[in-house]
Amino acid sequence: MKKISIIGSTGSIGVNTLRVLRAHPGKFQVITLAARTQAEALLKQAIEFRPKLVCIYASENFSWLRDRLKSYQIRVVSGDEGLLKASAHPDADQVIFALVGAAGLQPIFQAIQAKKNVAIANKEPLVMAGELLMKQVKKQRVKLLPIDSEHSGLWQCLEGYGKNDVKKLVLTSSGGPFWKRKKSFQTISLEEALKHPRWKMGPKITIDSATLMNKGLEVIEASNLFGVPADRVDVVIHPEAIIHALIEFVDGSHLAQLGITDMRLPIQYALSYPSRFVNSIPSLELTKLESIRFYKPDRKRFPCLTLGYEAKRIGGTMPAVLNAANEVAVQKFMDGKIKFTQIYETISKSMRKHKSSHNPSLSDVLEADRWARTEAESLC
Ligand code: MG
């Protein structure tokens, strides 16, 4: 039995991870579960999966949960320290990280340091400190398994090849809700932005998909994960969202990864790797596909994508600034404080004010993250 921990178990990825575990009884043992605030959902999960340790990050929910789990002999911890404990529990072989935003960065480092294989669903840590993370992964001789669907696709295509074999990595984007919009982007409402045509995901990533910042972040993520420069990572709009990623090799041959849009597929592969499990997830029916189309993204209407390339080209602490300013701006948009188009403006202004330091340490990255949050707040 593989012993796993799930950090961020009540969010969309966490819930899907537990669905995968439920579908494969006897293959996995849950060691820890961690959630930010949703104590009731976490309680239910804990009673079903009986982990050794549970972390509720929000301290106001700590005693409520502890009292309810006492009779099950499940230890409950809380706050930053609790989160680090849950991430590096000595009994776990593999840790699934699915915390929204930058919050996952330190716990991931902690898990790698404790020689755990890490499966990462949220892209922010790989954007902020991807190079540092990959160095640590090499040093500790552990595996970093991507769950982000495009990167899972790239990883599957690249299996057995080195970066010298690769001419280009291609990430696909469904285009989000606005790639065909004729009306001005100035008047986009929160409700419109939250209506993603293909994927059902958490609100932050759904807004990122609407601005195409999600692809900007994914370019940085892919470049860091696979050691390929950002100018060799392409993005294409592919409305059917059937092909998740492609590789073009140096000899001109292309390899693509296809599948239905269901996050359980990349999650299961990160859990079953290097083997594959039979499951009851519906198959992709090739003969029902009417077309497979590709379009060039409109960089003028979706300038956030260009910011992603820029941040990676500048390097150092700039990707952390891009990421932090984006998190703040997206939150402000969701709170009704700024317009959709001001998400780009906020990030762009924050980046222009930042002096990137090269070869940053983890504390430099965290400092840049804090600086950008304050800066973006004041701009909003
Ligand atoms: Mg993705």
Boltz pocket constraint, residues with backbone or C-beta under 6 A from the ligand:
constraints:
  - pocket:
      binder: B
      contacts: [[A, 148], [A, 149], [A, 150], [A, 151], [A, 218]]
      max_distance: 6.0
